[in-house]
Amino acid sequence: MKIAILSKGPKNYSTQRLKEEALTRGHEVKIINYAKCYVTLEQGKPHIHYRGKTLTDIDVVVPRIASNLTKYGSAMVRQFEMQNIPTTTSSIALVRSRDKLRSMQLLAKAGVGIPKTVFVRETADFDDVLEQVGGAPVIIKVARGTHGNGVVLAETRKAALAVMQAFYVEGVNFLVQEFIEESAGVDIRAFVVNGKVVASMLRQSLDDDFRSNIHLGGEGMSIKLSPEERKTAQKAAKAIGLPICGVDLMRSKRGPLVLEVNSSPGFAIENVTGRNVASSIIDYAEQIAKSGRRKDKVGA
């Protein structure tokens, strides 16, 4: 089989692991820097080009799109879809997952537990916004961001108002969420592939940071999910329409709550848990290459 991995960082651990597993199975692998691809649009003839050549003869595409290149990367994925080449992550699900508001809307609609959230832009009634989520302390997030970036803990009403007013002046869309005190600095990453949790770890901040992201210096340890946590992760992945994703959960007094569904999760979880996540992804790539492209059932 001929597998194309869309990655801006060919030396990234996740990219190398996917290539390694694919080669082990006898597949041909091409790592494509999607940021350097370009498309030709012509009636009935969609083409995608890379390094002066038309990309053809590809059986399946595995996108690894960076958050700061979501728009361009998803356009490249969409071009492959137009050529009826199966992709392990659909372009629409990729865009959907990077929009924090849309993600929360879909999770809430599907009955997935989430922190109480208010979406804000131009409003003068900041006091009511705080009241809606139970008052300070609160978490304030820009509507688009990843790896814990663009996330602020406002511990007092005064601090929360100052942050919201700053975002308001800048014209930034943002979300205000209730602060789950019992889970501060700790969360769970569940790695889902084809509807199954293939690995899970607990992440904990090593200092006073309320964020536990490993990218920010957090520490991970293997953990066994409860049946409710496993079901929540699977339900969240399905709600967003992502066959492959990292679901970030936190434990609260009212059960597991989903913080985010990441469409391009890192593979640090392999080192923490000893689970072969890359193998599960290649399994899925083989499956969709044989069965053909799957339609997105969630909607925009």
Backbone hydrogen bonds, N-H to C=O, Kabsch-Sander energy under -0.5 kcal/mol:
donor,donor_aa,acceptor,acceptor_aa,energy
3,I,1,M,-0.7
3,I,28,E,-3.1
4,A,60,V,-2.4
5,I,3,I,-0.5
5,I,30,K,-2.5
6,L,4,A,-0.6
6,L,62,V,-2.0
7,S,5,I,-0.8
7,S,32,I,-2.3
8,K,64,R,-0.5
12,N,9,G,-2.1
16,Q,12,N,-2.7
17,R,13,Y,-2.4
18,L,14,S,-2.1
19,K,15,T,-2.3
20,E,16,Q,-2.6
21,E,17,R,-2.3
22,A,18,L,-2.2
23,L,19,K,-2.7
24,T,20,E,-2.0
25,R,21,E,-1.0
26,G,23,L,-1.8
27,H,22,A,-2.3
28,E,1,M,-2.9
30,K,3,I,-2.5
32,I,5,I,-2.8
32,I,30,K,-0.6
34,Y,32,I,-1.3
36,K,33,N,-2.3
37,C,34,Y,-1.3
38,Y,49,H,-1.9
40,T,47,H,-2.2
41,L,39,V,-0.5
42,E,40,T,-0.6
45,K,42,E,-2.8
47,H,40,T,-1.8
49,H,38,Y,-3.6
50,Y,53,K,-2.8
51,R,36,K,-0.5
53,K,50,Y,-1.4
55,L,48,I,-3.1
56,T,54,T,-0.7
59,D,2,K,-2.2
60,V,2,K,-1.4
61,V,86,P,-2.5
62,V,4,A,-3.1
64,R,6,L,-2.1
69,L,66,A,-1.5
70,T,67,S,-1.2
73,G,69,L,-3.2
74,S,70,T,-2.7
75,A,71,K,-1.3
76,M,72,Y,-1.7
77,V,73,G,-2.1
78,R,74,S,-2.4
79,Q,75,A,-1.6
80,F,76,M,-1.6
81,E,77,V,-2.1
82,M,78,R,-2.1
83,Q,79,Q,-0.9
83,Q,80,F,-0.6
84,N,81,E,-2.0
85,I,80,F,-2.2
88,T,61,V,-2.5
94,L,90,S,-2.0
95,V,91,S,-2.1
96,R,92,I,-2.3
97,S,93,A,-2.4
98,R,94,L,-1.2
99,D,95,V,-0.5
99,D,96,R,-1.0
100,K,98,R,-0.8
100,K,143,A,-2.4
103,S,99,D,-2.6
104,M,100,K,-2.2
105,Q,101,L,-2.5
106,L,102,R,-2.3
107,L,103,S,-2.5
108,A,104,M,-2.6
109,K,105,Q,-2.2
110,A,106,L,-1.9
111,G,108,A,-1.2
112,V,107,L,-2.7
118,V,176,V,-2.5
120,V,174,F,-3.1
123,T,121,R,-1.1
126,F,124,A,-1.5
129,V,125,D,-1.5
130,L,126,F,-2.2
131,E,127,D,-2.0
132,Q,128,D,-2.2
133,V,129,V,-0.9
133,V,130,L,-0.7
134,G,131,E,-1.4
135,G,130,L,-3.2
138,V,154,A,-2.2
139,I,177,Q,-2.7
140,I,152,V,-3.0
141,K,175,L,-2.8
142,V,150,G,-2.2
143,A,173,N,-2.2
149,N,146,T,-2.0
151,V,148,G,-0.8
152,V,140,I,-2.9
154,A,138,V,-2.8
154,A,152,V,-0.7
155,E,153,L,-0.7
160,A,156,T,-2.5
161,L,157,R,-2.5
162,A,158,K,-1.9
163,V,159,A,-2.2
164,M,160,A,-2.5
165,Q,161,L,-2.5
166,A,162,A,-1.9
167,F,163,V,-2.4
168,Y,164,M,-2.4
169,V,165,Q,-2.4
170,E,166,A,-1.8
171,G,167,F,-0.6
171,G,168,Y,-1.0
172,V,167,F,-2.6
174,F,120,V,-2.4
175,L,141,K,-3.2
176,V,118,V,-2.8
177,Q,139,I,-3.3
177,Q,175,L,-0.5
178,E,116,K,-2.1
179,F,137,P,-0.8
180,I,178,E,-0.6
181,E,179,F,-1.1
183,S,180,I,-1.7
184,A,181,E,-1.5
185,G,210,F,-1.8
186,V,183,S,-2.0
187,D,203,R,-2.2
188,I,249,L,-3.1
189,R,201,M,-2.7
190,A,188,I,-0.6
190,A,247,V,-2.8
191,F,189,R,-0.5
191,F,199,A,-3.0
192,V,190,A,-0.7
192,V,245,C,-2.9
193,V,196,K,-2.8
194,N,243,P,-2.2
195,G,243,P,-0.6
196,K,193,V,-1.4
198,V,191,F,-2.5
198,V,196,K,-0.8
199,A,191,F,-1.0
201,M,189,R,-2.1
202,L,221,M,-3.2
203,R,187,D,-3.2
204,Q,219,E,-2.8
205,S,185,G,-2.7
216,L,213,N,-1.2
217,G,214,I,-1.9
218,G,213,N,-2.0
219,E,204,Q,-3.1
221,M,202,L,-2.0
222,S,272,V,-0.6
223,I,200,S,-1.6
225,L,223,I,-0.6
230,R,226,S,-2.7
231,K,227,P,-2.3
232,T,228,E,-2.2
233,A,229,E,-2.2
234,Q,230,R,-2.2
235,K,231,K,-2.4
236,A,232,T,-2.3
237,A,233,A,-2.2
238,K,234,Q,-2.0
239,A,235,K,-2.2
240,I,236,A,-1.9
241,G,237,A,-1.3
242,L,237,A,-2.4
245,C,192,V,-2.2
246,G,262,N,-2.3
247,V,190,A,-3.3
247,V,245,C,-0.6
248,D,246,G,-0.6
248,D,260,E,-2.9
249,L,188,I,-3.1
249,L,247,V,-0.6
250,M,257,L,-2.1
252,S,255,G,-0.8
255,G,252,S,-1.8
257,L,250,M,-2.5
258,V,113,G,-3.2
259,L,248,D,-3.3
260,E,248,D,-1.1
262,N,246,G,-3.3
262,N,260,E,-0.5
263,S,261,V,-0.5
270,E,267,F,-1.9
271,N,267,F,-0.7
272,V,268,A,-1.6
273,T,269,I,-2.5
274,G,270,E,-2.6
277,V,275,R,-1.5
280,S,276,N,-1.2
281,I,277,V,-1.9
282,I,278,A,-2.3
283,D,279,S,-2.3
284,Y,280,S,-1.9
285,A,281,I,-2.5
286,E,282,I,-2.5
287,Q,283,D,-2.0
288,I,284,Y,-2.5
289,A,285,A,-1.9
290,K,286,E,-1.5
291,S,287,Q,-2.2
292,G,288,I,-2.2
